[in-house]
Structures are given as structure tokens and as C-alpha cells.
Amino acid sequence: MNKRAIQKAQIPNPALNLFGVLIGEWKTASTHPAVPHKVLAGTSSFEWIEGGAFLRWYLAVDENGFPVGIGIFGSDDATGEYFMLFFDERKVSRKYEVSVEDNVIKWWRNVPGFSQRYSWTITDNGNTIIGKGELCEDGKTWKKDLDQTFTRVK
């Protein structure tokens, strides 16, 4: 396929405009039940890719045992739904459903043996994100997972 033809699809996806507040570089401070009483430093970044057709999220926690990962956000114009495809250095590959309402972005997956749900509350005029995570391994009981505070760097 020629470059000119490819460029026709490399345009902003208007359905993803709601995610624009995430664009930029962030430092993160995380807590996780696996390492109690410790705040874990890290970084994240969000950027438009393919001309704005998708949003890419890079994330890293500076602690052994926490994988570096990539998320790609997209949408389905027929259903109005959002989704994120995730992949990390452990070769873990997951699909999450996503919702956006006011200043809260939620993402979740419901699968037997390892369901997850997260919420990001955007505060401080878009300069802080409070992230709360939970996981469920038995199909009934939800427990704390990774919590993060994102602080905008640029």
C-alpha cells in the first residue's frame, strides 16, 4: 500500500476527544498489596498515534516484579463503546472495556480466574489522576490491586 493511501486513515478519531486530557508525560506514585507500606515511583505517558486515530499509553513502575506495559485505546463508532488493548513485557495480552463519564475514566475486564477493574479520577485541572484498582480471582471477592497517583510533568 502506498504512503499516501495510508495517510488518509491517519486522522484524529473524534470519539477519542474525551481522552485528550491524558496527553502528556506523568510521574506516578503507586501502592500495591504485594509491597505493603511502600510507595513505588514510576512514569507514564499518553500520546496520539496514527495521526490521532488511537491513543497510546506507556506505563512503568520502578520496582522489580512490576512489568512495563503498553495500552492502545480505541473506539467502535457503531456502538459508541471504548476499549483498550494491553500488552506487557511478560507477554500478557488483555482487552479491557472502557467508559468515560465527566472526569472519570474506568476500564475493566471480566474473565474467569482474573477479573480487573480500575478507575481514574482526573482532578486539579487535568494535572492529577487518582487511580484505584481492584482484582477478583474467585469470581466473587474483589480486593485491592494497583493504586496510582499520576502527576503531570508536561
C-alpha positions in Angstrom: 0.0 0.0 0.0 1.4 3.4 -0.8 2.1 6.0 1.8 -0.5 8.5 0.5 -3.3 5.9 0.9 -2.2 5.0 4.5 -2.1 8.7 5.4 -5.8 9.0 4.6 -6.7 6.9 7.7 -4.1 8.7 9.9 -6.5 11.3 11.2 -8.0 12.2 14.6 -10.7 9.9 15.8 -13.3 12.4 17.2 -14.7 9.7 19.5 -11.4 9.8 21.5 -11.5 13.6 22.1 -12.6 12.8 25.7 -9.2 11.2 26.3 -7.3 14.4 25.3 -6.8 15.4 28.9 -4.4 12.5 29.3 -1.9 13.6 26.7 1.5 14.2 28.1 4.2 12.9 30.5 3.3 11.8 34.0 5.2 10.7 37.1 3.4 8.1 39.2 3.3 7.1 42.8 1.8 3.7 43.3 0.9 1.3 46.1 0.2 -2.4 45.8 -0.7 -5.1 48.3 2.3 -7.2 47.3 4.7 -4.5 48.7 2.8 -3.0 51.7 3.9 0.3 53.3 6.0 1.3 50.2 5.3 3.9 47.6 6.5 2.9 44.2 7.8 5.5 41.8 7.1 5.2 38.1 6.3 7.0 34.9 3.5 7.1 32.3 2.9 8.8 29.0 -0.1 9.2 26.7 0.2 10.2 23.1 -1.9 10.2 20.0 -0.7 7.7 17.4 -1.5 7.2 13.7 -2.5 10.8 13.4 -4.9 10.6 16.4 -6.8 7.5 15.3 -5.7 5.9 18.6 -4.2 6.8 22.0 -1.1 5.0 23.2 -0.3 4.7 27.0 3.1 3.6 28.2 3.5 2.7 31.9 6.4 1.6 34.1 6.7 1.1 37.8 10.3 1.3 39.1 10.2 -1.9 41.1 11.2 -5.4 40.3 8.2 -7.6 39.6 6.1 -4.8 38.0 6.0 -5.0 34.2 6.5 -2.3 31.7 3.3 -2.1 29.6 1.6 -0.5 26.6 -2.1 0.2 26.2 -3.8 1.3 23.0 -7.2 3.0 23.3 -9.7 2.9 20.5 -13.5 3.1 19.9 -16.3 1.5 17.9 -18.4 4.1 16.2 -21.4 1.8 15.7 -21.8 1.0 19.4 -20.2 4.1 21.0 -18.0 1.8 23.1 -14.4 2.3 24.0 -11.7 -0.3 24.6 -8.1 -0.7 25.5 -5.7 -3.4 24.3 -2.9 -4.0 26.7 0.4 -5.8 26.4 3.4 -6.0 28.7 6.9 -7.4 29.0 5.6 -10.7 30.5 3.8 -11.3 27.2 0.5 -10.7 28.9 -2.1 -9.6 26.4 -5.6 -8.3 27.6 -8.6 -6.5 26.3 -10.4 -4.0 28.6 -13.8 -2.3 28.2 -13.5 1.4 28.8 -16.0 4.1 29.8 -15.7 7.9 30.2 -18.0 10.0 32.2 -17.3 13.5 33.4 -13.9 13.4 34.9 -13.7 9.6 35.5 -12.2 7.0 33.1 -13.0 3.4 34.0 -11.6 0.2 32.5 -12.3 -3.4 33.3 -12.2 -7.0 32.2 -14.3 -9.8 33.4 -12.7 -13.2 32.8 -12.8 -16.4 35.0 -9.9 -16.5 37.4 -8.6 -12.9 36.9 -11.0 -10.0 36.5 -9.8 -6.5 37.0 -11.4 -3.0 37.3 -9.8 0.4 37.5 -11.0 4.0 37.8 -9.0 7.1 37.1 -10.4 10.3 38.5 -9.0 13.4 36.8 -8.5 16.3 39.2 -6.5 19.5 39.7 -7.5 21.0 36.3 -6.2 17.9 34.5 -2.8 17.8 36.3 -3.5 14.9 38.7 -5.2 11.5 38.2 -6.2 9.4 41.1 -6.2 5.7 40.0 -7.8 2.9 42.0 -7.5 -0.8 41.0 -9.2 -4.0 42.1 -8.9 -7.6 41.1 -11.1 -10.7 41.5 -9.7 -14.2 41.2 -12.6 -16.3 42.5 -15.5 -14.7 40.7 -16.9 -13.1 43.9 -14.4 -11.3 46.0 -12.8 -8.1 44.9 -9.6 -7.0 46.5 -7.1 -4.1 46.2 -4.8 -4.1 43.2 -2.5 -1.3 42.0 -3.4 2.2 43.1 -1.6 5.1 41.4 -1.5 8.9 41.6 -0.4 10.4 38.3 1.1 13.9 38.4 1.6 15.8 35.2 5.2 16.5 34.3 4.4 18.1 30.9 
